[in-house]
Amino acid sequence: MLGRRPRATVCLLGLLVLVGGVSWGDEWPAPQIREAWSLSRDYFIRMAPGKGVGDTVGFRGSATGPAATAELYRRARDRSYHPAWTITPPNPVAPIDLFVTDRGYLATLDNWHNMGCGTVVAFYSPTGTPIRAYTLTDLFSTAEIEAMPKSVSSIWWRKPGAYVRPDQQTLYVRVDEAGRELVFETETGAYQYCEPRAGTRQCRSTNEGRQWRGYVDPGLRP
């Protein structure tokens, strides 16, 4: 689904980096049913956690089962909410963060207990159709991933506080406190990654070729 790579690929890379290095344990609360609303309240997503604990890094040998389930609801003219679609996202248990835009597009970030592992960003249309998904290796170089903080089960590639911007068409993700950031188009999955370089703010829109240009907001469309 979504052209994803094997779930453990990036985390295995991270674990190799940890050999002889420093890591720390991490604690995660039990996954629960979660909901997220669009700003207009015209849509909300209900995410029920799956039972694929044994499919996550750090829980090998644990019981496994069905993956997470996402249900999108849309407000009707009588102000009641009706189901629009139900899908099974590529999350063994649940995403860490989820967002819905005023146009009904869904975005999810990371995996429960496995920040930075498997599908780290995914987008879905108002009909539930997968648009695009990324692993860390789609967004960053090996050297950049190696420099990221790591724990026994996660690669901490971003800071808290991701949000859908006021335009309702872009998702902002803060990578670190040094000014690195990602801005994704929620309706196409396109992105730009920006960071301070040589005294200016430079951005790239791909991890291949890595051509840098000046910052243009939102800077995703030609």
PyMOL commands that set and color helices and strands:
alter all, ss='L'
color gray80, all
select helices_A, chain A and resi 9-18+53-55+136-139+142-146
alter helices_A, ss='H'
color red, helices_A
select strands_A, chain A and resi 34-37+43-48+69-75+81-87+97-100+106-109+121-124+130-134+163-164+170-174+181-185+191-197+200-204+213-214
alter strands_A, ss='S'
color yellow, strands_A
deselect
rebuild
show_as cartoon
